[in-house]
Amino acid sequence: MNNIKNRFSIKDLENLTGIKAHTIRIWEKRYNLLEPKRTDTNIRYYDLENFQKLLNISFLNNNGYKISKISKISEPEILELVKTIAINEDSNNHAINSFKLAMLNFDQKLFFKTYDSLLTEKPFSYIFHEVFVPMLNSIGILWQTDTITPAHEHFICSLIRQKIISNTEKAHQKSVNESKKTFVLYLPDNEIHELGLLYINYEIINNGFHSIFLGPSVPVENLKHLQDFYNDITYISYFTIKPEKENVIQYIETFTNEILKSSNSKFWILGHMLTQVNLENLPESIKTFNSIKTLTETLLIND
């Protein structure tokens, strides 16, 4: 229990919920919706109960309930109202809030309960794109602002990774691989952020293609050996932090010279580092993508 984060500054609440600190103060003073506490040195903070209540208030407010009305509803009624709306209308935001709570408290049971509840209504692909991706995007901001620690991020990413792998195994079992296309998925040297690539691997297998997943930190020269086994390869890589923006063009040129020029292979790339450089005039054998969804849509078009 000592690892549970149970004290939040008003800035923490702003980062976690997206509600401006100024608005939180107004809700607190005008409607008595929150009850901040004070440390022995008289510093204001909010406990976990306040944070959970603010998540529920924000959820109701986003679903059309005025703050003046919410302030007159008892806490048990707020909880029931949130559950009803989450079931009937806006399950995504409610699930994201639950996953955030699971992350903050290192609560695996809450993660699995929330995931299983979503899975009764939505396919895994929907959960990944509409729930996991928005949540992961917000986690980056929370980590940068010291609202969470790297341990929180590793915890939630590890659980998501488990779900991607388990769904990939199911896809393998039902897949009838008759495609002549081969996809090779890898990350560049010192790139370790593999969640996006793991999910793309799932989509490739789920759609009946042959996939070879090499994982993180693979040197370009190691890819040459694959050319001896397969004629039609589409390499896919994800540039999250590597190569650095000043080295992206050089990396692509090296890949082109060592892999593409001596084969009929293609290279598909996506990731944050691509937004940092000018990628005009790339050869036809190279495609860049601004999201996993656009890449998977291209995958189906080229089927």
PyMOL commands that set and color helices and strands:
alter all, ss='L'
color gray80, all
select helices_A, chain A and resi 10-17+21-31+48-62+67-70+75-88+91-104+108-119+124-144+150-174+195-206+220-228+245-260+272-276+292-301
alter helices_A, ss='H'
color red, helices_A
select strands_A, chain A and resi 7-8+37-38+44-47+182-186+210-215+233-238+266-270+286-289
alter strands_A, ss='S'
color yellow, strands_A
deselect
rebuild
show_as cartoon
